[in-house]
Amino acid sequence: MPRRKLIYTDYYPYHVTARANNKEWFYIPKEQVWKIFVKELNLIVLEEKFKIHAFVLMDNHYHMLCSTDDSKDLGVVMQRLQKNVSRKINKKADRINHVFGGPYKGSLITTPTYYKTVLKYVFRNPVEAGIVSKVEDYKYSSLNSDEITTVFPYSIDSLINYRAQKLIPWLNGGLERSPKEIYKGLLKTEFKPVLERSYR
């Protein structure tokens, strides 16, 4: 069954991801890729009224939670972002090939509960991949960098009972659902965790 078309709206945030071509690592060091993304993301925040809630760069892909202004839909902004990032990476690498293996994949996040699930999934991606043991130890994350302008559309206090937990300990507390359930849910145009079947 083909993937349903993504709904463009400014009412809800999106999870967005894109993977490097052939699932290979980006052509240049991650530090350089990070700097390119930082510059381009900050430009679209200023010029497209784009809002970034979370951004994490991995070796061959990225995860982003974001939302748009009512004057620009996600497709327009993402086309600009991926085109400019690709052009700059290719220039640094002295290559002409595709940087990304295809278009970005977007998933609409329609409830605060789902937003909380995906927010944690994004920031814990390096932990679940075994790169670091704590979210605060990963360098290429908007959580640990003030280089990217970020905002949260929901009150973090209300999402995680902030008084009792605090953000970093909550993020380090592990996922409430399996990464596979969340990942499969993010393949849908509207996020909903896909429960894993248990066989006896």
Number of C-alpha atoms within 10 A of each C-alpha: 3 4 8 9 10 16 14 16 17 16 13 16 25 31 26 20 20 19 22 19 17 12 13 14 16 21 19 13 12 16 11 15 21 17 13 16 22 19 13 18 23 18 15 17 17 11 10 16 16 23 22 24 22 23 27 23 24 21 17 18 18 20 23 23 25 23 25 23 14 13 9 15 17 22 15 10 18 16 12 13 16 18 13 15 20 21 16 18 22 18 11 13 13 11 12 11 10 15 24 21 14 12 13 15 17 27 21 26 25 15 13 17 12 15 22 15 18 27 20 20 23 22 27 26 21 23 19 17 10 10 13 15 14 18 22 18 14 22 16 21 27 21 19 15 15 9 13 21 17 21 12 15 15 12 11 14 13 10 14 16 13 13 9 10 13 13 17 13 13 15 20 16 13 14 16 10 14 14 16 13 14 21 16 15 18 24 19 19 19 19 23 20 21 17 13 11 6 5 4 3
